[in-house]
Amino acid sequence: MIFPLPPLRTGPRSTRSFILQSAYWNLAALYRRTLATRTRVVAVTGSFGKTTTAGALGAALGCRNDWLLGYNAGRHIASHLLAIRPGERHRVIETAIEGSGQIETYARLIRPDIAVVTCIGSEHNRTFRTLEATRAEKLKLVLALPPHGTAFFNGDDPHVRWMAEQTNVKKVFFGLGPENDVRAEDIHREADGTISFTLVAHDARKEVRTRHIGRHQIYSHLAAAAVALHENIPIPQIVARLATVEPHDMRLRVERLDGGITLLRDEFKSTRETIETALDTFAEFPAQRRIVVIGEISEAIGSQYPHYRAIGERIGRIADLAICIGEHRKTYAIGAAKAGFSRANFVDGGRGVLQTIGMLCERLRPGDVVLLKGMTKQKLQRIALALQGRNVTCDLHRCAITNIECSACPLLERPAHKPG
């Protein structure tokens, strides 16, 4: 079977790349249909939470493949399949999309036995324009399940509920609402800021201690527990495994710095929904003083101004100090002022990160909790690296490099050019 690939660019190097990629995909397809047929593949889709959910699923099912977390498109889908060992019981694969038709191609390649849908949000607004179009596209993964397959849905998301109504396969719902098959109750925050809850499923109740700090991340644990229970893994074993799941890089991960400073790093993406959930967590997290370092909003629906003003107002209600980076700094300030935020505590961080790093270092003191939140291309991880002691000199406003982390990039600490 030949799988469709992206349009071919001209030139001999592009031709070779196309041939190699085509061969790689078809090798993965053949492997899935022969040596990997007995492995039950769990495919994860949704707008947000895919990587965290895939990590929790891998732990709960005992098939952790952390080295592939976050690699969820293109040739990486084939890599997931080729990494399956003969006789491996489960494999978890997350799927992301950038255009119409991609997820259908991935589904035919993966041949999932189980599908998990996390939520539907504005991440693909520029591509699909509406949430209805986004959910219709992601539904194709669920529709690719075989008749004996099972789909697991976030029962608290109305768009995901709609997706569930479009298929006749076995359905399991997870969430916080009482109508869900697997749900969380008695949610509370521990002294270190992490979240715990009571897992309720199959007339059983069991406390789950997580290493995550966001209430919204409970959904990832619930999805993992629901699938693991379906795969006949005992609840005590599931709970023990979930307690080992570490937050993924740049997805509300806590880092403790010298001098009593705490970073909440959530700079992987910045749609309106992820900013809101990050601020929810930030407002509850134990702190002597709260500092927000925020960049631009990605994939905002409609006019940009109301989104920035509303987020600015929210920051003004919960933060003690705010540093804003990017093109919409003044709009954030307007919203913060509406909430009564002192102008003296609102700092213009400029367009790059070096100005922000200097301003932040001047103002930090013991007991501060700093939330880093910004658009992926803004690479706000450079701020975290500077606070950790790296000599950051890169001040790009935006960076399109996706295959290398800032910590390993040769431009991060490149000496400034001196005129000869």
C-alpha positions as CSV (number, residue, x, y, z in Angstrom):
1,M,0.0,0.0,0.0
2,I,1.4,3.4,-1.0
3,F,0.7,6.2,1.4
4,P,0.3,9.8,0.2
5,L,3.0,12.2,1.2
6,P,3.3,16.0,1.2
7,P,3.7,17.7,-2.2
8,L,7.0,17.1,-3.8
9,R,9.4,20.1,-4.1
10,T,11.6,20.4,-7.1
11,G,15.2,19.4,-7.1
12,P,17.2,16.1,-6.8
13,R,17.6,16.4,-3.1
14,S,13.8,16.8,-2.6
15,T,13.2,13.8,-4.9
16,R,15.6,11.6,-2.9
17,S,13.9,12.7,0.3
18,F,10.5,11.9,-1.1
19,I,11.6,8.4,-2.1
20,L,13.2,7.7,1.2
21,Q,10.2,8.9,3.2
22,S,7.8,6.9,1.0
23,A,9.9,3.8,1.5
24,Y,10.0,4.4,5.3
25,W,6.2,4.9,5.6
26,N,5.5,1.8,3.6
27,L,8.0,-0.3,5.6
28,A,6.2,0.8,8.7
29,A,2.8,-0.1,7.2
30,L,4.1,-3.6,6.2
31,Y,5.6,-4.1,9.7
32,R,2.3,-3.1,11.3
33,R,0.4,-5.7,9.2
34,T,2.9,-8.5,9.8
35,L,5.2,-8.6,12.8
36,A,3.2,-6.1,14.9
37,T,-0.3,-7.4,14.3
38,R,-0.6,-8.7,17.9
39,T,0.3,-5.3,19.5
40,R,-2.7,-3.3,20.6
41,V,-2.2,0.2,19.4
42,V,-3.7,3.1,21.3
43,A,-4.0,6.3,19.2
44,V,-4.4,9.7,20.9
45,T,-5.9,12.7,19.3
46,G,-7.3,16.1,20.4
47,S,-6.4,19.8,20.4
48,F,-4.6,19.8,23.8
49,G,-3.1,17.4,26.3
50,K,-2.1,14.7,23.8
51,T,1.5,14.4,24.9
52,T,0.7,14.4,28.6
53,T,-2.1,11.8,28.0
54,A,0.2,9.6,25.9
55,G,2.8,9.7,28.7
56,A,0.2,8.7,31.3
57,L,-1.2,5.9,29.0
58,G,2.3,4.5,28.4
59,A,2.9,4.4,32.2
60,A,-0.5,2.9,33.0
61,L,-0.2,0.2,30.3
62,G,3.4,-0.6,31.2
63,C,4.7,0.4,27.7
64,R,6.5,3.6,28.4
65,N,8.1,5.1,25.3
66,D,9.1,8.6,26.7
67,W,11.7,9.1,24.0
68,L,9.0,9.4,21.4
69,L,6.6,11.7,23.4
70,G,5.7,14.8,21.5
71,Y,6.8,13.4,18.1
72,N,3.3,13.1,16.7
73,A,3.3,13.8,12.9
74,G,5.0,12.9,9.6
75,R,7.7,10.3,9.7
76,H,7.5,10.1,13.5
77,I,4.3,8.2,13.2
78,A,6.2,5.5,11.2
79,S,9.0,5.6,13.8
80,H,6.4,4.7,16.5
81,L,5.4,1.6,14.6
82,L,8.9,0.5,13.7
83,A,9.8,0.8,17.4
84,I,7.3,-1.9,18.3
85,R,9.0,-5.0,19.5
86,P,7.6,-8.4,18.4
87,G,5.2,-9.6,21.1
88,E,4.9,-6.1,22.7
89,R,1.4,-5.9,24.2
90,H,0.7,-2.2,23.8
91,R,2.0,0.8,21.9
92,V,0.7,4.4,22.4
93,I,0.9,6.9,19.5
94,E,-0.3,10.5,19.6
95,T,-1.4,12.1,16.3
96,A,-1.2,15.8,15.4
97,I,-2.5,17.4,12.3
98,E,-1.6,20.5,10.3
99,G,-4.1,20.1,7.4
100,S,-7.1,18.2,6.1
101,G,-6.7,14.5,5.3
102,Q,-3.6,13.9,7.5
103,I,-5.2,12.1,10.4
104,E,-7.0,9.8,8.0
105,T,-3.7,8.8,6.5
106,Y,-2.2,8.3,9.9
107,A,-5.1,6.1,10.9
108,R,-4.7,3.8,7.9
109,L,-1.0,3.5,8.7
110,I,-1.5,3.0,12.5
111,R,-4.6,0.7,12.4
112,P,-5.5,1.6,15.9
113,D,-7.3,-0.8,18.2
114,I,-8.2,2.0,20.7
115,A,-8.7,5.7,20.2
116,V,-8.5,8.4,22.9
117,V,-9.9,11.9,22.3
118,T,-8.7,14.6,24.8
119,C,-10.6,17.8,23.9
120,I,-11.4,20.1,21.0
121,G,-10.1,23.7,21.0
122,S,-8.8,26.6,19.0
123,E,-5.3,25.2,18.2
124,H,-6.2,24.6,14.6
125,N,-8.3,27.7,14.1
126,R,-6.2,29.1,11.2
127,T,-6.4,25.8,9.3
128,F,-10.0,24.6,10.0
129,R,-11.6,28.0,11.0
130,T,-14.2,26.5,13.3
131,L,-14.3,24.0,16.2
132,E,-16.9,22.1,14.2
133,A,-14.5,21.6,11.4
134,T,-11.7,20.6,13.8
135,R,-13.8,18.0,15.5
136,A,-15.0,16.6,12.1
137,E,-11.3,16.2,11.0
138,K,-10.2,14.5,14.3
139,L,-13.3,12.2,14.2
140,K,-11.7,10.4,11.3
141,L,-9.3,8.6,13.7
142,V,-12.2,7.3,15.7
143,L,-14.0,6.2,12.5
144,A,-10.9,4.2,11.5
145,L,-11.4,1.8,14.5
146,P,-12.3,-1.8,13.6
147,P,-15.8,-3.0,14.7
148,H,-14.2,-4.6,17.8
149,G,-12.4,-1.3,18.7
150,T,-13.0,0.9,21.7
151,A,-13.1,4.7,21.8
152,F,-12.4,6.7,25.0
153,F,-13.9,10.2,25.1
154,N,-13.6,13.3,27.4
155,G,-17.2,13.3,28.5
156,D,-16.9,16.9,29.8
157,D,-16.2,18.4,26.4
158,P,-19.4,18.9,24.3
159,H,-17.5,18.7,21.0
160,V,-16.0,15.4,22.0
161,R,-19.4,14.2,23.1
162,W,-20.6,15.0,19.6
163,M,-17.8,12.9,18.2
164,A,-18.9,10.0,20.3
165,E,-22.4,10.2,18.8
166,Q,-21.0,9.7,15.3
167,T,-19.6,6.1,15.9
168,N,-21.1,2.8,16.8
169,V,-17.9,1.3,18.4
170,K,-17.8,0.7,22.1
171,K,-17.5,4.0,24.0
172,V,-16.0,4.8,27.4
173,F,-16.3,8.3,28.9
174,F,-13.9,9.9,31.3
175,G,-14.1,13.2,33.1
176,L,-15.1,15.1,36.2
177,G,-18.9,14.9,35.7
178,P,-21.0,12.2,37.4
179,E,-22.2,10.8,34.1
180,N,-18.7,9.6,33.1
181,D,-17.7,6.0,33.4
182,V,-14.3,6.8,34.9
183,R,-14.2,10.0,36.9
184,A,-12.3,12.0,39.5
185,E,-13.7,13.1,42.9
186,D,-12.3,14.8,46.0
187,I,-9.7,16.8,44.0
188,H,-7.2,18.6,46.2
189,R,-3.8,20.2,46.1
190,E,-0.9,18.8,48.2
191,A,1.5,21.0,50.2
192,D,4.1,20.8,47.3
193,G,1.5,22.1,44.8
194,T,0.8,18.7,43.1
195,I,-2.8,17.4,42.5
196,S,-4.4,14.4,44.1
197,F,-7.9,12.9,43.5
198,T,-10.1,9.9,44.1
199,L,-10.4,7.7,41.0
200,V,-13.9,6.3,40.7
201,A,-14.4,3.4,38.3
202,H,-16.2,0.1,38.2
203,D,-17.7,0.7,41.7
204,A,-14.2,1.1,43.0
205,R,-12.6,4.1,44.6
206,K,-8.8,4.7,44.9
207,E,-6.7,7.8,45.7
208,V,-4.3,8.9,43.0
209,R,-1.3,11.0,43.8
210,T,0.1,12.8,40.7
211,R,3.2,14.7,40.0
212,H,1.3,17.3,38.0
213,I,0.1,20.7,39.3
214,G,-2.8,21.5,36.9
215,R,-6.3,20.4,37.6
216,H,-6.8,20.0,33.8
217,Q,-4.1,17.4,33.7
218,I,-6.3,15.1,35.7
219,Y,-8.0,14.3,32.4
220,S,-4.8,12.7,31.2
221,H,-4.7,10.4,34.2
222,L,-8.4,9.6,33.9
223,A,-7.9,8.6,30.2
224,A,-5.0,6.4,31.1
225,A,-6.9,4.8,33.9
226,A,-9.9,4.1,31.7
227,V,-7.8,2.5,29.0
228,A,-5.8,0.4,31.4
229,L,-8.9,-0.8,33.2
230,H,-10.3,-1.8,29.8
231,E,-7.1,-3.8,29.2
232,N,-7.6,-5.7,32.4
233,I,-4.8,-4.0,34.5
234,P,-5.7,-4.0,38.2
235,I,-6.6,-0.6,39.8
236,P,-3.8,-0.7,42.4
237,Q,-1.2,-1.3,39.7
238,I,-2.7,1.6,37.6
239,V,-2.6,4.0,40.6
240,A,1.0,3.0,41.4
241,R,2.1,3.6,37.8
242,L,0.3,6.9,37.4
243,A,2.2,8.2,40.5
244,T,5.4,7.9,38.6
245,V,4.4,10.0,35.6
246,E,6.5,13.1,35.3
247,P,5.3,16.4,33.7
248,H,6.5,16.7,30.2
249,D,9.0,19.5,29.3
250,M,7.4,23.0,28.9
251,R,3.9,21.7,29.8
252,L,3.3,23.1,33.3
253,R,6.5,21.7,34.7
254,V,7.8,22.9,38.0
255,E,11.5,23.8,38.3
256,R,13.1,25.0,41.5
257,L,15.9,27.5,41.1
258,D,18.6,28.7,43.5
259,G,17.5,31.5,45.8
260,G,14.1,30.1,46.5
261,I,12.7,30.9,43.1
262,T,10.1,28.5,41.4
263,L,9.4,28.4,37.7
264,L,6.1,27.1,36.3
265,R,7.2,26.3,32.7
266,D,4.3,26.2,30.2
267,E,5.9,27.7,27.1
268,F,5.2,25.0,24.6
269,K,2.1,26.6,23.1
270,S,-0.2,29.5,23.9
271,T,-3.8,29.2,22.6
272,R,-6.4,31.1,24.6
273,E,-7.5,27.9,26.4
274,T,-4.0,26.8,27.5
275,I,-3.3,30.3,28.8
276,E,-6.5,30.2,30.9
277,T,-5.7,26.8,32.4
278,A,-2.1,27.9,33.1
279,L,-3.4,31.0,34.9
280,D,-5.9,28.8,36.8
281,T,-3.1,26.7,38.1
282,F,-0.8,29.7,38.8
283,A,-3.5,31.4,40.9
284,E,-3.8,28.3,43.1
285,F,-0.1,27.4,43.4
286,P,1.5,28.3,46.8
287,A,3.6,31.5,46.4
288,Q,4.8,34.5,48.3
289,R,4.7,36.6,45.2
290,R,3.3,35.8,41.7
291,I,5.1,36.9,38.5
292,V,3.7,36.3,35.0
293,V,6.0,36.4,32.0
294,I,3.7,36.1,29.0
295,G,4.1,36.2,25.2
296,E,1.6,36.2,22.4
297,I,-1.6,34.2,22.0
298,S,-1.6,31.7,19.1
299,E,-4.6,30.8,16.9
300,A,-6.9,33.3,18.6
301,I,-10.4,33.2,17.1
302,G,-11.7,36.5,15.5
303,S,-10.4,39.9,16.5
304,Q,-7.1,39.7,18.5
305,Y,-7.8,42.8,20.7
306,P,-10.5,41.2,23.0
307,H,-8.4,38.2,23.7
308,Y,-5.3,40.1,24.8
309,R,-7.4,42.6,26.8
310,A,-9.3,39.7,28.6
311,I,-6.0,37.9,29.4
312,G,-4.5,41.1,30.6
313,E,-7.4,41.7,32.9
314,R,-7.1,38.2,34.3
315,I,-3.4,38.7,34.9
316,G,-4.2,41.9,36.7
317,R,-6.4,40.1,39.2
318,I,-4.0,37.3,40.2
319,A,-0.4,38.5,39.6
320,D,1.9,40.8,41.6
321,L,4.2,41.6,38.6
322,A,3.7,41.1,34.9
323,I,6.2,41.1,32.1
324,C,4.7,41.0,28.6
325,I,6.6,40.2,25.4
326,G,5.6,40.6,21.8
327,E,3.5,42.7,19.5
328,H,0.5,43.1,21.8
329,R,2.1,44.3,25.0
330,K,0.1,47.4,25.2
331,T,-3.2,45.5,24.9
332,Y,-2.3,43.3,27.8
333,A,-1.6,46.5,29.8
334,I,-5.0,47.9,29.0
335,G,-6.7,44.8,30.3
336,A,-4.5,44.8,33.4
337,A,-5.3,48.4,34.2
338,K,-9.0,47.6,33.9
339,A,-8.5,45.1,36.7
340,G,-6.8,47.8,38.8
341,F,-3.3,46.5,38.3
342,S,-0.6,49.0,39.2
343,R,1.2,50.5,36.2
344,A,4.4,50.2,38.1
345,N,4.0,46.5,38.3
346,F,3.4,46.1,34.6
347,V,6.7,45.7,32.7
348,D,7.2,46.1,28.9
349,G,9.5,43.2,28.0
350,G,10.0,44.3,24.4
351,R,9.8,41.9,21.5
352,G,12.7,39.6,22.2
353,V,13.8,37.8,25.5
354,L,17.0,39.5,26.5
355,Q,15.3,42.6,27.8
356,T,12.9,40.5,29.8
357,I,15.7,38.4,31.2
358,G,17.5,41.5,32.5
359,M,14.3,43.0,34.0
360,L,13.3,39.7,35.6
361,C,16.6,39.1,37.2
362,E,16.6,42.6,38.7
363,R,13.2,42.0,40.3
364,L,13.3,38.3,41.5
365,R,13.4,37.6,45.2
366,P,13.1,34.5,47.4
367,G,9.6,33.0,47.5
368,D,8.7,34.2,44.0
369,V,6.8,31.9,41.6
370,V,7.2,32.7,37.9
371,L,4.9,31.5,35.2
372,L,6.4,31.3,31.7
373,K,3.8,31.2,29.0
374,G,4.2,32.1,25.3
375,M,3.8,31.1,21.7
376,T,6.0,28.2,20.6
377,K,8.0,30.3,18.1
378,Q,8.8,32.9,20.7
379,K,11.0,30.3,22.5
380,L,10.5,31.6,26.0
381,Q,12.5,28.6,27.3
382,R,15.5,30.8,26.7
383,I,14.4,32.8,29.8
384,A,14.4,29.6,31.9
385,L,17.8,28.7,30.6
386,A,19.2,32.1,31.5
387,L,17.7,31.8,35.0
388,Q,19.4,28.4,35.3
389,G,22.8,30.1,34.6
390,R,23.2,29.8,30.8
391,N,24.7,32.8,29.0
392,V,21.8,33.4,26.6
393,T,22.7,35.9,23.8
394,C,20.1,34.8,21.2
395,D,17.4,37.5,21.0
396,L,15.3,36.3,18.0
397,H,11.7,37.6,18.2
398,R,10.5,34.3,16.6
399,C,12.3,31.1,15.6
400,A,11.0,28.5,13.1
401,I,13.4,25.8,14.2
402,T,11.5,22.8,15.4
403,N,13.9,19.9,15.4
404,I,16.3,21.2,18.1
405,E,15.8,22.5,21.6
406,C,17.1,25.9,22.6
407,S,19.4,24.2,25.2
408,A,21.3,22.5,22.4
409,C,21.1,25.2,19.7
410,P,24.5,26.7,18.7
411,L,22.8,30.2,18.4
412,L,21.8,30.2,22.1
413,E,25.2,31.5,23.4
414,R,26.8,32.7,20.2
415,P,29.1,35.6,20.9
416,A,27.8,39.0,19.7
417,H,29.3,40.2,16.5
418,K,31.9,42.9,17.0
419,P,32.6,45.2,14.0
420,G,36.1,44.7,12.7
